[in-house]
């Protein structure tokens, strides 16, 4: 049994690259990407209730009804026919709306933890199916391993990219995912690539993010941040942004680059380690 008194890890992710290979009739885009976790995380706490209410105790600046972790808890409660409730609190460290997967990770952490606390007995594939209805990124957090993803992001296979150190910049700006994916200049015909080379050292660095050109065109602040970070290492957008990142061979090199960027206004930065196994799965001892 898990210890309910502990704070549960909800890790962030990077898209090491993002290729858009087509557009479906329903408007969704076909893509290829690799997700890797980083050791930046939110921390969730759960307190079981005597009634069936699900409440978020932390004020995040938007309604609980819009919160993916609350939606995840309600979905699991309904699908598993659970007559129990929960209070959820969160220490928020992952920038919201930055392309680091915080909302999807929070939802996955809720599904995995409450599946144990409520003794639902659902398997990871069953939880992943529930998570997919909340967002395309949720299943990778459920399975808990760095992954190659195709389709709209739901077809995933485990991979082991190098666990580099990253300098991540978070410009204080909101990028509209809808605006990016509906933009007339978005590349939608990238050639598909094979999964095998992506386990090799630095192979993913030769890939790109097809959203980046549009984001740079529409958001000058992010374009400037990419230019600045590129002075020290090849910089890329994660997801549709606004966060950008660059890989370094060791922590000291990443910190050195970060120190040179300290005077860059309106951008927060952090040095993190790439990890291929979700720290939540290690914490909960999930195979």
Secondary structure, 3 states (H helix, E strand, C coil): CCCCCCCEEEEEEEEEEEEEEEECCCCCEEEEEEEEEEEEEEEEEEEEECCCCEEECCCCCCCHHHCHHHHHHHHHHHHCCCCCEEEEEEECCCCCCCCCCHHHHHHHHHHHHHHHHCCCCCCHHHHHHHHHCCCCCHHHHHHCECEEEECCCCEEEECCCCCCEEEEEEECCCCCHHHHHCCCCCCCCCCCCCCHHHHCCCHHHHCCECCHHHHHHHCHHHHHHHHHHCCCCCEEECCCCCEEEEEECCHHHHHHHHHHCCCCCCEEEEEEEEECECHHHHHHCCC
